Amino acid sequence: MRNFDRRLNRRSYLAAAGATIALPFLDSLPVHASGVFTTAAEKSKTKPDAAVGDHQRLVCMGVSLGMYPQEWNPKETGSKYTAPKLIKPLEGLRNDFTLISNADHPGVKGGHKGTPAFLSGVYKPERIGQSIVIRNQITFDQLAAKHLGQDTRFQSLQLTIGDVSAVDSLSWNDKGIPLQPANDPKEIFRRLFVKEKNPKARERDMKLGRSVLDLVQADAKALQRELGVDDRDRMDQYLTSVRDVEKRIERQIQWLNKPKPGAPSIARQVTSYHANLDMMLELTAIALQTDSTRVVSVALPGGGPPIETGNIRSSNYHGQSHHGKDPKIVAELIQIEQMHTRSLAKFLNRLKSIPAGSGTLLDKTQVLFGSGLGNGSSHSNRDLPVLIAGGGYRHGQHIKLNQGTPLCNLFVTMLQKMNVEVDSFAGSTGTVNEFLKG
């Protein structure tokens, strides 16, 4: 018991040293501790002076509650479609994006399970003892990050507009562990752009944190001998997190003394959901522009800062998404979701305004916007809302795939566009190259 208490103290110290890991629930022990698993980052072969203009980038925006289908999918296919209400804010960018309908994850059945499956195509609940553990597979953004993120300060960034539970995370690493997103724009700005006041002291702290991780890992292995079979599985997952944090610390040390790109400071405090979303997307644009990272995921959960639009003042729009076809509630949902696409339009225009290589940053960035939930009110995971922008594709169209086409077919196309050598991903059955590539 004494060793276990020391382990909790070490976990607290690691948080102060720039790393955070959490112990799993262990039924074999009388004391439990819980938390959120940390992100994984691999040691990079850094080339900080490489030209950044023509590098491929990826941004994935995931809406946890879906988009109202009747005002998302156009009735017509091809380039001469009439924009539904949720697409109208994007009308001026029509030639920069493509709408895709009839895509889904055939193996994912039932409601909100689609949220953590959006970028992975799978949902794998597993019972261990009295607990249900989600063992997802790597999401396609993290597979891209392994390829694109070797030369950048951050292999990838995970952002969110509000709190997101671990099991609802948008991004998952190759061990099936959720990457917890950051939700404070000022903290994200500090991480990206604020110069360390005392890099040497910071480096000492991180190195000490790494040595403590070695001790935690040794103690955890010793503890395994005292655990039951179910708890050993949980500890295996815990040890994987320890190893991932070690890699993260090594990466931070490696980049600590390299100068950070300059950027304007954030002077105002964000007070609403969509102001926060706009700020996160602006930080995303600057991070891509400065080549601080080339892969970003942005989660749009149902709640967070107050949602303010028209007469709506709400901390959560879950109720509107489960409207039961009530016209008044549907109208409120459309108002809220139009704010989502307005923010998306601002972001795409921002990327389009930034020169990069032989074109613009939008030309070099694939932006995926969508959800693993097709219809929030009926909890359907079929016909997911999907929009892809930028990336140098042939755009300006609404593509209607054969019913039940795996969304992972699009992911294969996107990965291949980033020069990732893959022929399949999760449940894919092919690609959508014939629709998007010119």
C-alpha positions as CSV (number, residue, x, y, z in Angstrom):
1,M,0.0,0.0,0.0
2,R,2.9,2.4,0.8
3,N,4.4,1.8,-2.7
4,F,1.0,2.6,-4.3
5,D,0.7,5.9,-2.3
6,R,4.2,6.9,-3.5
7,R,3.1,6.2,-7.1
8,L,0.2,8.6,-6.7
9,N,2.7,11.3,-5.4
10,R,4.9,10.7,-8.4
11,R,1.9,11.1,-10.7
12,S,1.3,14.5,-9.2
13,Y,4.9,15.5,-9.7
14,L,4.9,14.4,-13.3
15,A,2.0,16.7,-14.0
16,A,4.2,19.6,-12.8
17,A,7.0,18.4,-15.0
18,G,4.9,18.6,-18.1
19,A,3.6,15.0,-18.3
20,T,0.4,13.5,-16.9
21,I,-0.5,9.8,-16.7
22,A,-3.3,8.1,-14.9
23,L,-3.5,4.8,-13.0
24,P,-6.2,2.4,-14.1
25,F,-8.8,1.1,-11.7
26,L,-7.4,-1.9,-10.0
27,D,-9.9,-4.1,-8.2
28,S,-7.1,-6.1,-6.6
29,L,-6.1,-3.1,-4.5
30,P,-8.1,-1.3,-1.8
31,V,-7.3,2.1,-3.1
32,H,-8.3,3.4,-6.6
33,A,-7.1,6.3,-8.6
34,S,-8.5,7.6,-11.9
35,G,-7.7,10.1,-14.6
36,V,-7.1,10.5,-18.3
37,F,-4.5,8.9,-20.4
38,T,-2.0,11.2,-22.0
39,T,-1.1,11.8,-25.6
40,A,1.5,9.8,-27.4
41,A,4.4,11.5,-29.2
42,E,7.3,9.8,-30.9
43,K,10.9,10.9,-31.0
44,S,11.4,12.8,-34.3
45,K,14.2,13.2,-36.7
46,T,14.1,16.9,-36.6
47,K,14.9,19.2,-39.5
48,P,13.8,22.6,-38.2
49,D,15.1,24.5,-41.1
50,A,13.4,22.6,-43.8
51,A,11.2,24.5,-46.3
52,V,7.5,24.3,-45.1
53,G,5.6,25.7,-48.0
54,D,4.6,22.6,-49.9
55,H,4.3,20.1,-47.0
56,Q,0.9,18.4,-46.7
57,R,-1.2,19.2,-43.7
58,L,-4.4,17.8,-42.1
59,V,-7.1,19.2,-40.0
60,C,-10.0,17.1,-38.7
61,M,-13.0,18.7,-37.1
62,G,-15.4,16.3,-35.4
63,V,-18.9,17.3,-34.3
64,S,-20.0,15.0,-31.6
65,L,-23.8,15.4,-32.1
66,G,-23.9,15.3,-35.9
67,M,-25.5,17.8,-38.3
68,Y,-29.2,18.0,-39.0
69,P,-29.5,15.8,-42.1
70,Q,-32.4,17.6,-43.8
71,E,-30.4,20.9,-44.0
72,W,-27.0,19.3,-44.6
73,N,-27.2,17.1,-47.7
74,P,-28.2,18.8,-50.9
75,K,-31.0,17.1,-52.9
76,E,-29.0,17.4,-56.1
77,T,-25.6,15.8,-56.9
78,G,-22.8,17.3,-58.9
79,S,-21.7,20.9,-59.1
80,K,-25.2,22.6,-59.5
81,Y,-26.7,21.7,-56.2
82,T,-28.8,24.1,-54.1
83,A,-27.0,24.8,-50.8
84,P,-29.1,23.7,-47.8
85,K,-29.3,26.1,-44.8
86,L,-26.3,24.5,-43.0
87,I,-24.1,24.9,-46.2
88,K,-25.1,28.5,-47.0
89,P,-22.4,30.0,-44.8
90,L,-19.9,28.2,-47.0
91,E,-21.5,29.4,-50.3
92,G,-18.6,31.7,-51.2
93,L,-16.2,28.8,-50.9
94,R,-18.1,26.4,-53.1
95,N,-15.2,25.6,-55.3
96,D,-13.0,24.8,-52.3
97,F,-14.9,21.9,-50.8
98,T,-16.9,18.8,-51.6
99,L,-19.9,17.3,-49.8
100,I,-20.0,13.5,-49.5
101,S,-23.2,11.6,-48.6
102,N,-24.0,8.0,-48.0
103,A,-20.7,7.3,-46.2
104,D,-20.8,5.6,-42.9
105,H,-18.9,3.1,-40.7
106,P,-20.8,-0.2,-41.3
107,G,-19.3,-1.9,-38.3
108,V,-20.4,0.8,-35.8
109,K,-23.9,0.3,-34.5
110,G,-25.8,2.7,-32.3
111,G,-25.8,6.3,-31.4
112,H,-23.0,8.1,-29.6
113,K,-20.6,5.2,-30.1
114,G,-20.0,6.9,-33.5
115,T,-18.2,9.8,-31.8
116,P,-15.0,8.0,-30.8
117,A,-15.3,5.9,-34.0
118,F,-15.4,9.0,-36.4
119,L,-11.7,8.9,-37.4
120,S,-11.0,5.3,-36.7
121,G,-14.0,3.5,-38.2
122,V,-14.2,1.1,-35.3
123,Y,-15.6,0.8,-31.8
124,K,-14.4,-2.0,-29.6
125,P,-16.0,-2.3,-26.2
126,E,-14.3,-4.9,-24.1
127,R,-15.2,-6.2,-20.6
128,I,-12.4,-6.5,-18.1
129,G,-13.6,-7.6,-14.7
130,Q,-16.5,-5.3,-13.8
131,S,-15.4,-2.5,-16.2
132,I,-16.0,-1.8,-19.8
133,V,-12.9,-0.6,-21.6
134,I,-12.9,0.9,-25.1
135,R,-9.9,-0.4,-27.1
136,N,-10.0,1.7,-30.2
137,Q,-7.5,1.4,-33.0
138,I,-5.3,4.3,-34.4
139,T,-7.3,7.1,-35.9
140,F,-6.4,8.1,-39.4
141,D,-5.1,11.6,-38.3
142,Q,-2.6,9.9,-36.0
143,L,-1.5,7.6,-38.8
144,A,-1.0,10.7,-40.9
145,A,0.9,12.4,-38.0
146,K,3.4,9.5,-37.9
147,H,4.3,10.4,-41.5
148,L,3.9,14.2,-41.5
149,G,5.0,15.1,-38.0
150,Q,8.6,13.9,-37.9
151,D,10.1,17.4,-38.5
152,T,7.7,19.5,-36.3
153,R,7.7,20.7,-32.7
154,F,4.5,18.8,-32.1
155,Q,3.7,15.6,-34.0
156,S,0.1,16.6,-33.7
157,L,-2.3,18.7,-31.7
158,Q,-5.6,17.8,-30.2
159,L,-8.0,20.6,-29.4
160,T,-11.5,20.9,-28.1
161,I,-14.1,23.6,-27.5
162,G,-15.4,22.0,-24.3
163,D,-14.7,19.1,-22.0
164,V,-14.4,15.8,-23.7
165,S,-14.3,12.5,-21.8
166,A,-11.6,10.0,-22.7
167,V,-14.0,7.5,-24.3
168,D,-15.3,10.2,-26.6
169,S,-12.0,11.5,-27.8
170,L,-11.6,12.3,-31.5
171,S,-8.0,11.1,-31.8
172,W,-6.6,7.7,-30.6
173,N,-3.0,6.5,-30.9
174,D,-1.7,3.2,-32.2
175,K,-2.1,1.5,-28.8
176,G,-5.9,2.3,-28.9
177,I,-5.5,4.9,-26.2
178,P,-7.4,8.2,-26.4
179,L,-5.5,11.5,-26.8
180,Q,-7.0,14.0,-24.4
181,P,-7.5,17.3,-26.2
182,A,-6.7,20.8,-24.8
183,N,-9.5,23.3,-24.3
184,D,-7.8,26.5,-23.1
185,P,-6.7,28.8,-25.9
186,K,-4.2,30.7,-23.7
187,E,-2.5,27.5,-22.6
188,I,-2.4,26.3,-26.2
189,F,-0.9,29.6,-27.2
190,R,1.7,29.4,-24.5
191,R,2.7,25.9,-25.6
192,L,3.0,27.0,-29.2
193,F,4.5,30.4,-29.0
194,V,5.6,31.7,-25.6
195,K,9.3,31.6,-25.0
196,E,10.4,29.7,-21.9
197,K,11.7,32.2,-19.2
198,N,14.2,29.7,-18.0
199,P,14.8,26.9,-20.5
200,K,17.6,25.3,-18.5
201,A,15.4,24.9,-15.4
202,R,12.6,23.6,-17.5
203,E,14.9,21.1,-19.1
204,R,16.1,19.9,-15.7
205,D,12.5,19.5,-14.6
206,M,11.6,17.4,-17.6
207,K,14.7,15.3,-17.3
208,L,13.8,14.6,-13.6
209,G,10.3,13.8,-14.7
210,R,11.7,11.2,-17.1
211,S,13.8,9.6,-14.3
212,V,10.7,9.4,-12.1
213,L,8.8,7.7,-14.9
214,D,11.5,5.0,-14.9
215,L,10.9,4.5,-11.2
216,V,7.1,4.4,-11.8
217,Q,7.5,1.9,-14.6
218,A,9.7,-0.3,-12.3
219,D,7.2,-0.1,-9.5
220,A,4.3,-0.9,-11.8
221,K,6.1,-4.0,-13.1
222,A,6.7,-5.1,-9.5
223,L,3.0,-4.4,-8.6
224,Q,1.8,-6.7,-11.5
225,R,3.0,-9.7,-9.5
226,E,0.4,-8.9,-6.8
227,L,-2.5,-8.3,-9.2
228,G,-5.2,-10.6,-10.6
229,V,-5.4,-11.5,-14.2
230,D,-8.0,-8.7,-15.1
231,D,-5.9,-6.0,-13.4
232,R,-2.7,-7.2,-15.2
233,D,-4.4,-6.2,-18.5
234,R,-5.1,-2.8,-17.1
235,M,-1.6,-2.4,-15.9
236,D,-0.3,-3.4,-19.4
237,Q,-2.2,-0.4,-20.7
238,Y,-0.9,1.8,-18.0
239,L,2.7,0.8,-18.8
240,T,2.1,1.6,-22.4
241,S,1.0,5.1,-21.3
242,V,4.3,5.4,-19.3
243,R,6.3,4.6,-22.4
244,D,4.4,7.1,-24.4
245,V,5.0,9.9,-21.9
246,E,8.7,9.1,-21.9
247,K,8.7,9.7,-25.7
248,R,6.8,13.0,-25.2
249,I,9.3,14.3,-22.6
250,E,12.2,13.4,-24.9
251,R,10.5,15.3,-27.7
252,Q,10.0,18.4,-25.5
253,I,13.6,18.4,-24.3
254,Q,14.7,18.1,-27.9
255,W,12.8,21.2,-29.0
256,L,13.2,23.2,-25.8
257,N,16.0,25.5,-26.9
258,K,15.0,25.9,-30.5
259,P,13.4,29.3,-31.1
260,K,9.6,29.4,-31.3
261,P,7.9,31.4,-34.1
262,G,6.6,34.8,-33.3
263,A,2.9,35.4,-33.1
264,P,0.5,38.0,-31.7
265,S,-0.7,37.6,-28.1
266,I,-4.2,36.6,-27.1
267,A,-5.6,39.7,-25.4
268,R,-9.2,38.7,-24.7
269,Q,-10.9,36.0,-22.7
270,V,-13.2,33.8,-24.8
271,T,-16.7,33.8,-23.4
272,S,-18.8,31.8,-25.8
273,Y,-18.7,28.4,-27.6
274,H,-18.2,29.8,-31.1
275,A,-15.8,32.5,-30.1
276,N,-13.8,29.8,-28.5
277,L,-14.1,27.7,-31.7
278,D,-12.9,30.7,-33.8
279,M,-9.9,31.2,-31.5
280,M,-9.0,27.5,-31.7
281,L,-9.2,27.6,-35.4
282,E,-7.1,30.7,-35.6
283,L,-4.4,29.0,-33.4
284,T,-4.7,26.1,-35.7
285,A,-4.0,28.3,-38.7
286,I,-1.0,29.9,-37.1
287,A,0.4,26.6,-36.0
288,L,0.1,25.3,-39.5
289,Q,1.6,28.4,-41.0
290,T,4.6,28.3,-38.7
291,D,5.0,24.6,-39.2
292,S,4.7,24.0,-35.4
293,T,2.6,21.0,-36.4
294,R,1.0,19.6,-39.6
295,V,-1.8,17.6,-38.0
296,V,-4.6,19.0,-35.8
297,S,-7.9,17.5,-34.6
298,V,-10.6,19.8,-33.2
299,A,-13.5,18.4,-31.3
300,L,-16.9,20.2,-31.2
301,P,-18.7,18.6,-28.2
302,G,-22.3,19.2,-27.2
303,G,-21.3,21.4,-24.4
304,G,-18.6,23.9,-23.3
305,P,-18.7,27.7,-23.1
306,P,-22.2,29.1,-23.4
307,I,-23.7,28.8,-26.9
308,E,-25.0,32.2,-27.9
309,T,-27.0,32.7,-31.1
310,G,-30.3,34.5,-31.8
311,N,-32.4,34.0,-28.7
312,I,-30.5,30.9,-27.6
313,R,-28.3,30.9,-24.5
314,S,-27.3,27.4,-23.5
315,S,-24.4,25.6,-22.0
316,N,-25.2,22.4,-24.0
317,Y,-27.2,21.7,-27.1
318,H,-27.8,18.0,-26.6
319,G,-31.5,18.7,-26.1
320,Q,-31.7,20.5,-29.5
321,S,-29.9,17.6,-31.3
322,H,-32.6,15.2,-29.9
323,H,-35.4,17.3,-31.2
324,G,-38.0,14.7,-31.8
325,K,-39.0,16.6,-35.0
326,D,-40.4,19.5,-32.9
327,P,-40.2,22.4,-35.4
328,K,-39.2,25.0,-32.8
329,I,-36.4,22.9,-31.5
330,V,-35.3,22.0,-35.0
331,A,-35.1,25.7,-35.8
332,E,-32.8,26.2,-32.8
333,L,-30.6,23.3,-33.8
334,I,-30.2,24.7,-37.3
335,Q,-29.2,28.1,-35.8
336,I,-26.5,26.5,-33.7
337,E,-25.2,24.3,-36.5
338,Q,-25.1,27.3,-38.8
339,M,-22.7,28.8,-36.4
340,H,-20.5,25.7,-36.7
341,T,-20.3,26.2,-40.5
342,R,-19.8,29.9,-40.2
343,S,-16.7,29.2,-38.1
344,L,-15.6,26.6,-40.6
345,A,-16.0,29.2,-43.4
346,K,-13.9,31.7,-41.5
347,F,-11.2,29.1,-41.0
348,L,-11.1,28.1,-44.7
349,N,-10.9,31.7,-45.8
350,R,-8.1,32.2,-43.3
351,L,-6.1,29.3,-44.8
352,K,-6.9,30.6,-48.3
353,S,-5.4,33.9,-47.4
354,I,-2.0,32.5,-46.4
355,P,0.5,31.9,-49.1
356,A,2.2,28.5,-49.0
357,G,4.6,27.1,-51.6
358,S,3.1,27.5,-55.1
359,G,-0.4,28.1,-53.7
360,T,-2.2,28.8,-50.5
361,L,-2.2,27.1,-47.1
362,L,-5.7,25.8,-48.0
363,D,-4.2,24.1,-51.1
364,K,-1.7,22.3,-48.9
365,T,-4.2,21.4,-46.1
366,Q,-6.8,18.7,-46.2
367,V,-9.7,19.8,-43.9
368,L,-12.2,17.2,-42.9
369,F,-15.4,18.3,-41.2
370,G,-18.0,15.8,-40.1
371,S,-19.3,13.5,-37.4
372,G,-19.6,9.8,-36.5
373,L,-23.3,10.5,-35.8
374,G,-25.6,10.8,-38.8
375,N,-28.8,11.8,-37.0
376,G,-28.6,12.9,-33.4
377,S,-32.4,12.6,-32.8
378,S,-32.7,9.0,-34.0
379,H,-29.1,8.0,-32.9
380,S,-28.4,6.8,-36.4
381,N,-24.8,6.2,-37.5
382,R,-25.7,5.9,-41.1
383,D,-25.1,8.5,-43.9
384,L,-22.6,10.6,-41.9
385,P,-22.3,14.3,-42.6
386,V,-18.9,14.7,-44.4
387,L,-17.3,17.7,-46.0
388,I,-13.7,17.8,-47.3
389,A,-12.0,21.1,-48.2
390,G,-8.7,22.1,-49.6
391,G,-5.8,19.7,-50.2
392,G,-5.6,20.3,-53.9
393,Y,-8.6,18.1,-54.8
394,R,-11.2,18.6,-57.5
395,H,-14.0,20.4,-55.5
396,G,-17.2,22.2,-56.0
397,Q,-19.5,19.2,-55.9
398,H,-21.9,17.0,-54.0
399,I,-20.9,13.3,-54.3
400,K,-23.5,10.7,-53.4
401,L,-21.8,7.4,-52.9
402,N,-23.5,4.0,-53.0
403,Q,-25.4,3.5,-49.8
404,G,-23.3,2.1,-47.0
405,T,-19.9,3.0,-48.6
406,P,-17.3,3.0,-45.8
407,L,-16.1,6.5,-44.8
408,C,-12.7,4.8,-44.4
409,N,-12.6,4.8,-48.3
410,L,-12.2,8.5,-48.1
411,F,-9.5,8.2,-45.4
412,V,-7.5,5.9,-47.7
413,T,-7.7,8.6,-50.5
414,M,-6.7,11.3,-48.0
415,L,-3.8,9.3,-46.6
416,Q,-2.5,8.5,-50.1
417,K,-2.7,12.2,-51.0
418,M,-0.3,12.8,-48.0
419,N,2.0,10.1,-49.5
420,V,1.3,7.6,-46.8
421,E,1.7,4.2,-48.4
422,V,-1.6,2.5,-47.6
423,D,-4.1,0.5,-49.6
424,S,-6.6,0.1,-46.8
425,F,-7.7,1.5,-43.5
426,A,-10.0,-0.1,-40.9
427,G,-13.1,-1.3,-42.8
428,S,-12.3,0.3,-46.2
429,T,-13.3,-1.4,-49.4
430,G,-11.5,0.9,-51.8
431,T,-11.0,4.7,-52.3
432,V,-12.9,7.7,-53.6
433,N,-10.1,8.8,-55.9
434,E,-12.3,8.8,-59.0
435,F,-14.5,11.6,-57.4
436,L,-11.8,13.8,-55.9
437,K,-8.6,13.6,-57.9
438,G,-8.3,15.7,-61.0
